Amino acid sequence: MRHLLGAAKFMSPQILVVEDESGIRQLISDALNGHDYDIVMCNNAMTAKSQLSRSTPDLAIIDWMMPQISGIDLIKSLRSKADTADLPIIMLTARSTEDDTIAGLDAGADDYITKPFSPRELLSRVQAVLRRASGRQNPNVLSHGNLKLDKNSLRVTIDDKLVALGQTEFKILQFMLSNPNQVFTREQLINNAWDHNVLVEERTVDVHILRLRKALRAHGVRKVIETVRGAGYRLAT
């Protein structure tokens, strides 16, 4: 008999804000607070790159005029990398000419908002870009940071490099990626990664989790699956 936990909890959309002016960062925060967004603030492009190396947000709001690395250059850099090539991006800037708008969109921004802006307009643009992004996502591809699992081709890649997994390890990873932010007991993993007519001991699950971790570590990914003492396993957040 399959014993499942309650319905999976889905994480709030994460929005990365890259803006060097503290007053504008506060305005953005005020506009988006109370709408179930996880907001991460960065005051320059280098800090944003560091943040992006740890996790990929659902949307980025990027200022154009920043010291050292401009927003335009940051967007071009993001578009050149596989894990952020499709990241929804809104460019935020005081540059308001037609040529500026074209330059921002040509660099890879999905939308372009000029300063000063109203909080209501910003919120509306954010919601619209997130809706468009959700509509173009491939439902057969599951991702977690730079890790991607394609249910059609049965391939797992990290930074577009193929990860060799056994059938059981693939099924475990697929089940966990399909139900993010949930703790799974060993019994749940058995029920979803093995045929029901096969007798599997719970200790066997631990062996396959070790194999899965080893395969991911070989590609530089060390923290994807966490052990929850006394409960089971979950995806690292």
Order of alpha helices (4+ residues) and beta strands (2+ residues): beta-alpha-beta-alpha-beta-alpha-beta-alpha-beta-alpha-beta-beta-beta-beta-alpha-alpha-alpha-beta-beta
